[in-house]
Amino acid sequence: MMKSFKLPFVLVNFKSYSESIGKNAYQLAKVCERISREYSVNISVAPQFTDIYPIANSFDVPIFAQHADPVVSDAKTGHVSILAIKEAGAIGTLLNHSERKLKMETIKKCIEIAKEHDMITICCSDSIDESLDIINYFPNFIAYEPPELIGTGVSVSQVQPEIIEDIVESVGHISSQTKIMCGAGISSAEDIDKALKARTVGVLISSAVVKAKEPQKILESFAKVLNEHNI
């Protein structure tokens, strides 16, 4: 899976905004696919669980779930298994987002199950220390997101580039397989450029795209930056 997953990339987290569920999710995914094709870049999406299947069956865009539970085929009402999101059409999942924090043991189990099903894991982290805890389980990506900057429009890549670089270096000493992303407050092409210059391979973004009056224009600006940093 990772061999065909193009880097660098932008992952648009749809969250549960009204602008990105149901029909709106469909339209936003359509824009992401169009820009991805036009610029030959990777713009991935993380919709609500209920929108994964219709998007996967309508568009050629990498899809991630926003969360997964460490269950396989059990009597676990209300839980979402990694196999279920794979069958729906996702290629991977976010884990441990600041809005859906998990215990380390749960993260470990989720990563193990994801590997069994050839699914990509993006584990969010709020610090260097948490990143170094998570790297022990070797996810595909660790996404550094200081929660105090999420949704603020104040970009982590602008105000904390040194921390990002420290995480890239610290994690790299342990595993060259796990790549670093970042998120929180990223809202412009310049923010993404600075993130990639800090040696990340991608960014998480949400409201800057989901709530934009013209998401196509902002995604086009992102795509141009991704092209400049093709790995």
Phi and psi in degrees as a GROMACS rama.xvg file:
@    title "Ramachandran Plot"
@    xaxis  label "Phi"
@    yaxis  label "Psi"
@TYPE xy
-65.568  -28.9776  MET-2
-62.6086  -31.5812  LYS-3
-98.9942  3.73159  SER-4
-93.909  110.201  PHE-5
-74.7075  135.799  LYS-6
-118.453  148.606  LEU-7
-77.1269  171.59  PRO-8
-148.991  160.246  PHE-9
-112.363  130.669  VAL-10
-109.793  115.18  LEU-11
-90.093  111.195  VAL-12
-85.8167  111.855  ASN-13
-71.1255  -19.7544  PHE-14
49.0626  -140.906  LYS-15
-122.167  27.9199  SER-16
-62.4509  144.158  TYR-17
-62.7106  -25.8023  SER-18
-72.884  -7.48466  GLU-19
-138.813  35.6674  SER-20
-125.448  153.948  ILE-21
60.5456  -127.533  GLY-22
-61.6432  -35.5652  LYS-23
-66.2495  -36.6056  ASN-24
-63.1777  -41.6153  ALA-25
-59.511  -46.9216  TYR-26
-66.9937  -39.1462  GLN-27
-68.4317  -39.924  LEU-28
-63.133  -36.1191  ALA-29
-62.2419  -41.8536  LYS-30
-65.3499  -43.57  VAL-31
-59.9575  -42.8866  CYS-32
-63.3753  -44.3403  GLU-33
-62.9123  -44.8043  ARG-34
-67.6675  -39.3714  ILE-35
-57.9664  -45.4884  SER-36
-68.1583  -44.1164  ARG-37
-62.5568  -37.8309  GLU-38
-105.948  0.213845  TYR-39
55.3652  49.8149  SER-40
-126.924  172.137  VAL-41
-103.972  104.779  ASN-42
-114.188  106.573  ILE-43
-96.3029  163.729  SER-44
-131.708  150.261  VAL-45
-128.643  85.97  ALA-46
-84.6017  175.959  PRO-47
-60.392  154.704  GLN-48
-51.8656  -42.9802  PHE-49
-68.6178  -15.0579  THR-50
-101.922  -4.25985  ASP-51
-61.9628  -51.3458  ILE-52
-63.1112  -49.992  TYR-53
-63.4295  -34.97  PRO-54
-69.1893  -43.853  ILE-55
-61.5582  -31.6378  ALA-56
-90.7223  1.97725  ASN-57
-119.664  -26.4193  SER-58
-135.536  151.876  PHE-59
-97.0696  79.0573  ASP-60
-140.613  136.177  VAL-61
-62.679  131.67  PRO-62
-119.037  132.69  ILE-63
-118.173  144.609  PHE-64
-77.5515  158.578  ALA-65
-83.9424  -11.6117  GLN-66
-171.306  160.065  HIS-67
-150.614  153.876  ALA-68
-105.392  153.689  ASP-69
-81.7206  57.1751  PRO-70
-120.863  154.02  VAL-71
-111.793  -87.6135  VAL-72
-131.633  71.4282  SER-73
-120.902  169.917  ASP-74
-84.0384  80.1115  ALA-75
-126.747  76.1155  LYS-76
-58.6766  133.671  THR-77
85.591  -2.32572  GLY-78
-97.0926  154.986  HIS-79
-118.867  116.602  VAL-80
-85.8309  156.028  SER-81
-64.7636  -36.0015  ILE-82
-63.0219  -37.8805  LEU-83
-63.8101  -43.8554  ALA-84
-71.5067  -28.7005  ILE-85
-67.7149  -45.3904  LYS-86
-62.6009  -29.5846  GLU-87
-74.2862  -20.5424  ALA-88
123.178  3.37718  GLY-89
-78.8546  152.315  ALA-90
-102.896  -5.67903  ILE-91
-177.194  -170.338  GLY-92
-149.071  149.019  THR-93
-75.6652  149.319  LEU-94
-138.912  143.807  LEU-95
65.0887  30.8278  ASN-96
-60.4032  151.485  HIS-97
-60.063  -22.146  SER-98
-91.5865  1.80061  GLU-99
-153.212  61.4138  ARG-100
-67.2948  148.02  LYS-101
-127.435  156.366  LEU-102
-75.2787  154.435  LYS-103
-59.2702  -37.2716  MET-104
-64.4128  -36.7377  GLU-105
-68.0867  -41.7397  THR-106
-59.1934  -45.4935  ILE-107
-57.8059  -47.8731  LYS-108
-64.965  -40.5741  LYS-109
-62.8045  -42.9002  CYS-110
-64.5377  -41.1274  ILE-111
-60.7004  -46.1145  GLU-112
-65.9242  -40.8061  ILE-113
-61.0983  -40.8206  ALA-114
-63.872  -37.6878  LYS-115
-62.6827  -29.6492  GLU-116
-105.256  14.1903  HIS-117
56.4059  46.2207  ASP-118
-111.432  142.854  MET-119
-80.7587  137.265  ILE-120
-116.188  131.491  THR-121
-117.844  106.171  ILE-122
-99.3763  121.155  CYS-123
-78.6709  148.193  CYS-124
-141.004  144.168  SER-125
-105.104  5.71397  ASP-126
-165.995  168.565  SER-127
-63.2072  -43.8986  ILE-128
-59.5136  -44.8111  ASP-129
-67.2339  -35.5506  GLU-130
-60.6093  -41.7267  SER-131
-71.6537  -25.932  LEU-132
-71.5432  -45.5036  ASP-133
-66.9103  -34.9715  ILE-134
-61.7973  -21.018  ILE-135
-62.2336  -17.9505  ASN-136
-105.3  -0.808636  TYR-137
53.4711  60.3202  PHE-138
-70.7373  170.535  PRO-139
-70.5681  -38.6145  ASN-140
-138.798  146.827  PHE-141
-115.455  127.69  ILE-142
-110.553  110.102  ALA-143
-78.1233  120.732  TYR-144
-139.772  96.3025  GLU-145
-65.6626  119.448  PRO-146
-60.9885  -26.8664  PRO-147
-68.9816  -14.6695  GLU-148
-101.692  -11.3054  LEU-149
-62.7244  126.899  ILE-150
77.662  5.81913  GLY-151
-91.3119  -20.4094  THR-152
82.0322  -2.29692  GLY-153
-94.9203  110.376  VAL-154
-76.8394  134.33  SER-155
-60.6933  -34.6871  VAL-156
-72.5426  -21.4484  SER-157
-85.6311  -38.5023  GLN-158
-103.038  -15.8428  VAL-159
-132.943  41.1964  GLN-160
-60.8328  -33.7559  PRO-161
-66.4028  -38.6946  GLU-162
-65.5893  -41.8285  ILE-163
-59.0766  -47.2408  ILE-164
-63.5664  -36.831  GLU-165
-63.1757  -40.5424  ASP-166
-67.098  -43.2383  ILE-167
-56.6634  -46.309  VAL-168
-69.704  -45.3587  GLU-169
-63.5878  -45.7779  SER-170
-67.8139  -38.105  VAL-171
-61.5676  -28.7354  GLY-172
-68.9521  -23.5096  HIS-173
-95.7438  -42.0531  ILE-174
-150.312  129.759  SER-175
-88.405  -6.2845  SER-176
-82.773  -33.3558  GLN-177
-86.8386  123.626  THR-178
-99.8557  157.008  LYS-179
-106.099  135.204  ILE-180
-119.436  176.189  MET-181
-149.004  163.909  CYS-182
-159.869  -178.925  GLY-183
99.9187  108.765  ALA-184
76.6043  -0.395592  GLY-185
-71.069  124.677  ILE-186
-142.993  -0.1085  SER-187
-139.556  164.992  SER-188
-61.9532  -35.5009  ALA-189
-63.8222  -38.9179  GLU-190
-60.2993  -43.2124  ASP-191
-67.9001  -41.3958  ILE-192
-57.4287  -45.6071  ASP-193
-65.8907  -36.4032  LYS-194
-63.8639  -42.994  ALA-195
-71.9989  -32.2544  LEU-196
-68.8668  -22.193  LYS-197
-83.4123  10.0886  ALA-198
76.9115  23.9207  ARG-199
-81.8257  168.4  THR-200
-113.854  5.2964  VAL-201
176.249  171.954  GLY-202
-135.412  151.202  VAL-203
-98.1125  135.494  LEU-204
-144.028  150.194  ILE-205
-138.629  -88.7712  SER-206
-60.0858  -30.0243  SER-207
-61.1007  -27.7475  ALA-208
-99.2473  -50.4066  VAL-209
-60.0617  -39.4617  VAL-210
-98.0117  5.63106  LYS-211
-70.5009  143.363  ALA-212
-66.761  -34.0266  LYS-213
-131.81  79.0056  GLU-214
-59.2394  -28.4921  PRO-215
-60.859  -42.1268  GLN-216
-64.8974  -43.2363  LYS-217
-70.1975  -35.5033  ILE-218
-67.3034  -34.7061  LEU-219
-62.3541  -42.1281  GLU-220
-64.8172  -36.7111  SER-221
-65.8625  -42.8826  PHE-222
-61.2577  -38.0527  ALA-223
-63.8979  -38.7036  LYS-224
-67.5032  -43.0469  VAL-225
-58.1605  -40.0302  LEU-226
-62.2872  -35.1774  ASN-227
-70.0021  -21.9325  GLU-228
-113.787  20.8949  HIS-229
-52.9705  131  ASN-230
